[in-house]
Amino acid sequence: MRVLVTGGAGYIGAHACKALARAGHEPVVFDNLSTGWAEAVKWGPLVRGDLMDRASIDAALAQYQPEAVMHFAALSLVGESMKDPGRYWRVNVGGALNLLEACAAAGVRNFVFSSTCATYGDQDGVLLTEETPQRPINAYGGSKLAIEGMLRDFGAAHGINHVIFRYFNVAGADPEGEVGEQHVPETHLIPLMLDAVAGKRPALTLFGTDYATRDGTCVRDYVHVTDLAAAHVLGLGWLIEGKGDAVFCLGTGRGFSVREVIEASRAVTNREVPVVIGDRRPGDAAALVSSSSRAVNELGWEPTRSNMRDMIGDAWAWAQKPGYSG
C-alpha cells in the first residue's frame, strides 16, 4: 500500500516510514522541512509541500494516489502554544482541514492520526484511557482535540475511516541507528539531558520541583519511538481490514518523574547529569500516565523497547552519531 506520510521527515514520522517500508508499504513523505530533515527520508520519495497550501496537497495526492494518509505534521511545543495560540490553531487545525478536504476530494478513505495525551489536560492520579474526559489546558492539546472532532465529522460526511492514536512522551531512537531524534530547538527531556551529560549544554533545567508528585517533578509515561511506529502500522492494518474508526492510547501504564529519568540516565551512561532548577512552564500538567490495554488487546500492539534502559540507551547511541546537518 502507498501511504502519504505528512511530517515524515520528522522524528516520529521518519521512524514510521521505516516501519511502513519494513511491512511492505511505500511511504511518500510530505513535509515542508521546517522542522524535519531531508536526510531522514530514506524509504520513499520526498514531496516538499506545506499543509497550508491546499494546491500542494492536491498535487501530491494526484501524483502518488496513496491509499492512506498518516498525519504527523504539526506544531507541537506546549510552551510556544501558550504564548502564541493563534499560530497553533491556524497551522495545526487549518492544515488538517486542508488535508482532510483534499483526501475527501481525492477519494482517500484511510487516515491514521497522530494525536496526543495533551488533549486530556492535567488529570493527576488518573490512569488515562480512551474514555477519560478530554480537557486540554494548552493550545497544542486544544488543536489536536479539534482535529479529532474534524475526523469524526469527515468520517460521517465523506466516509474517511480513521484511527486516532493518543500517545505520551516519545523517546529513544532507531536501534539500528538509521534515524533518531534531532529538533532545533530541542525541547524534549531525554535528548536535553543527554546533551548535558555529553557537555553540549551546561546543564539540564528542571522546570518546577513543587508539583504534587512523589518527588515534586513532573511525571510522564514514556514510549519508545519504534514501538510507536509499530502501532501506526498496526493502525493502518486495522483500517485495511475494515474494522472501522478507533481511538487507541499508547503508553506503558507507568509514569516516571523527571528525577527518576535522571537516575536512569546515570545507570545507562555511567555519567552524572548536571542539573539546575527552573520555574514551572505554563501549560505543563503534573502527571500524565496512560493505559494501553485497548491497543494491546484489540490492536495486537506489543511494545518491546518501551523501558527506560532501552529508550535512554538507544537515544544515547544516536547522540554519539553526527546526526543530520541543517
Secondary structure, DSSP 8 states (H G I E B T S, - for coil): -EEEEETTTSHHHHHHHHHHHHTT-EEEEEE--SSS-GGG--SS-EEE--TT-HHHHHHHHHHH--SEEEE------HHHHHH-HHHHIIIIIHHHHHHHHHHHHHT--EEEEEEEGGGS---TT-EE-TTS-----SHHHHHHHHHHHHHHHHHHHH--EEEEEEE-EEE---TTSSS----SS---HHHHHHHHHTTSSS-EEEE-S-SSSSSSS-EE-EEEHHHHHHHHHHHHHHHHTT---EEEEE--S--EEHHHHHHHHHHHHSS---EEEE---TT--SEEEE--HHIIIII----SS-SHHHHHHHHHHHHTS-----
